[in-house]
């Protein structure tokens, strides 16, 4: 009886071993290995002040153009009021200078006619030289006053233009106190909180679009000829519990220069080899892929679905 049970166990173990060896032969070795990454954007403050509102939360999805933070603008508003008052005063002086210049020009026209008449009378011996000198002096004084008034009017106009430019600068700084999200994506890390005081250039949060992930892998020189931009490949990601997620990917970039194998990618002996980096775009609609997650790829473009990992395939990778 025991011998029959032993023979049955041997038969079962033999079948399992054969199936395992067959599965190992059916699972091809991946062509390359790498890690997922995403284009990350660090959003910074553009003006100094206390943060009054701050909406980003780690893990939250924010649309492009959403107002996510507001920096206090009280001091800027007060400065704008002061410069606007100066601008109003400069504009009033410019108007007054223009009116004064117009009066002087009218007086100069009258003085010019008087001077011309004094010249005719003096030429006809009907006027004295003293009258001619007086008319000429009056005319030349008015002309000098006109030149001075024009210079003053120009200076006042420049002052008004300068104050308007200052107001525009302050308004721009006030507009920059409203922080708008530059790209649609998921907040990865926050560096600030409401109530904190920030300076221009201080980072507020980091965001990335995770809808499409980039798999950066490294190829040997012999493998490089098998990959080209636009080529479709199959990307494999371990899901755990004996499952393997296979997703379609598209090669978006192939490096034209070689480099030494990055330390985290291969063994110590293989790090001295020269390799070429490529980038593969992989859609991530369900959010299953994460930044830094390892994966491998092959030229066999399999359908995007979760499949059980074949026994021995993990050791091959």
Secondary structure, 3 states (H helix, E strand, C coil): CHHHHHHHHHHHHHHHHHHHHHHHHHCCCCCEEEEEECCEEEEECCCCEEEEEECCCCCCEECCCCEEEEECCHHHHHHHHHHHHHHHHHHHHHHHHHHHHHHHHHHHHHHHHHHHHHHHHHHCCCCCHHHHHHHHHHHHHHHHHHHHHHHHHHHHHHHHHHHHHHHHHHHHHHHHCEEECCCCEEEEEECCCCCCEECCCCEEEEEECCCEEEEEEEECHHHHCCCCCCCEEEEEEEEECCEEEEEEEEEEEECCCCEECCCCCCCCCHHHCEEEEEEEEEECCCCCCCCCCEEEEECCCCCCEEEECCCCHHHHC
